[in-house]
Amino acid sequence: MYTSGGIRSGLSRGWVTVGDICDMIPFQNELVDFAMTGNEVRAFFEALPARGTNAFPQFYGMTVYAWGRDDGALAVAGILDGDGRPLEPDRLSRVSANSDLTPCGDG
């Protein structure tokens, strides 16, 4: 997962260089690996505002079905893993994220 506001450019087709990556994500974040249960992943997404900010993360390896509620919160209907199976509430999944998305980041 990566914060949307931290992505500053796209990647062109073909070879990608370290310089391309530095242009795309120019901040001094670190990649952090940790484990989360399916319930924790759901709670993470439900804590995000539905609109009006760049807070919604970019992610790979799962599908999130959600919509914005009238009160501005995000309602999560379901989350599928990379194999298309529903995330099990108590099963641990490996997550990699930039340090801004972790408890020591910017919230």
C-alpha positions as CSV (number, residue, x, y, z in Angstrom):
1,M,0.0,0.0,0.0
2,Y,1.2,3.5,-0.7
3,T,-0.3,6.9,0.1
4,S,-2.0,8.5,-3.0
5,G,-0.7,12.0,-2.2
6,G,2.9,10.6,-2.2
7,I,2.8,9.5,-5.8
8,R,4.2,12.4,-7.9
9,S,4.4,10.9,-11.4
10,G,3.6,7.8,-13.4
11,L,5.8,5.2,-15.0
12,S,6.3,4.9,-18.7
13,R,6.1,1.6,-20.6
14,G,9.4,-0.3,-20.8
15,W,12.5,-0.2,-18.6
16,V,12.2,1.5,-15.2
17,T,15.2,3.0,-13.6
18,V,16.0,4.0,-10.0
19,G,15.7,7.6,-11.2
20,D,12.2,6.9,-12.5
21,I,11.2,5.5,-9.1
22,C,12.7,8.5,-7.3
23,D,10.8,10.8,-9.5
24,M,7.6,8.9,-8.8
25,I,8.0,8.7,-5.0
26,P,10.5,11.5,-4.1
27,F,10.0,11.3,-0.3
28,Q,12.3,9.6,2.2
29,N,9.7,6.9,3.3
30,E,10.8,3.4,4.1
31,L,9.1,0.2,3.1
32,V,7.6,-1.6,6.1
33,D,6.5,-5.2,6.2
34,F,4.0,-6.4,8.8
35,A,1.1,-8.7,9.4
36,M,-2.6,-7.8,9.7
37,T,-5.7,-9.9,10.2
38,G,-8.6,-9.5,7.7
39,N,-10.5,-7.6,10.4
40,E,-7.6,-5.2,10.8
41,V,-7.4,-4.6,7.0
42,R,-11.1,-3.9,6.9
43,A,-10.8,-1.5,9.9
44,F,-7.9,0.3,8.1
45,F,-10.1,1.0,5.0
46,E,-13.2,1.9,7.1
47,A,-11.1,4.5,9.0
48,L,-10.3,6.4,5.7
49,P,-12.4,9.3,4.6
50,A,-14.5,8.5,1.5
51,R,-13.8,11.7,-0.3
52,G,-12.2,15.1,-0.2
53,T,-8.6,14.1,0.5
54,N,-5.7,12.1,-1.0
55,A,-5.9,9.7,2.0
56,F,-7.1,6.7,0.0
57,P,-4.1,4.4,-0.6
58,Q,-2.9,2.8,-3.8
59,F,-2.6,-0.9,-3.3
60,Y,-2.0,-4.2,-5.2
61,G,-2.9,-7.8,-4.4
62,M,-6.4,-7.3,-3.1
63,T,-9.8,-6.0,-4.3
64,V,-11.8,-3.7,-2.0
65,Y,-15.5,-3.2,-2.6
66,A,-16.5,0.1,-0.9
67,W,-18.5,3.3,-1.4
68,G,-18.8,6.7,0.3
69,R,-21.6,7.1,2.8
70,D,-23.6,10.3,3.1
71,D,-21.7,11.1,6.4
72,G,-18.3,11.1,4.5
73,A,-17.2,7.7,5.9
74,L,-16.2,4.7,3.8
75,A,-18.5,1.7,3.8
76,V,-16.6,-1.5,3.0
77,A,-18.8,-4.3,1.5
78,G,-16.0,-6.8,1.0
79,I,-12.3,-7.4,0.5
80,L,-10.8,-10.1,-1.7
81,D,-7.2,-11.4,-1.5
82,G,-5.0,-11.7,-4.6
83,D,-6.6,-15.1,-5.5
84,G,-10.1,-13.6,-5.4
85,R,-11.1,-15.2,-2.1
86,P,-12.7,-13.2,0.7
87,L,-10.2,-12.1,3.4
88,E,-10.8,-14.3,6.4
89,P,-11.4,-12.1,9.5
90,D,-8.8,-13.8,11.7
91,R,-6.2,-14.9,9.1
92,L,-3.0,-13.0,9.0
93,S,-1.9,-11.5,5.7
94,R,1.5,-10.0,4.9
95,V,1.3,-6.3,4.2
96,S,4.0,-4.0,2.8
97,A,3.4,-0.2,3.0
98,N,5.3,3.0,3.0
99,S,6.1,4.3,6.5
100,D,3.5,7.1,6.3
101,L,0.7,4.4,6.5
102,T,2.1,2.7,9.6
103,P,1.4,3.7,13.2
104,C,4.7,5.7,13.3
105,G,3.8,7.6,10.1
106,D,1.5,10.6,9.5
107,G,-1.7,8.8,10.6
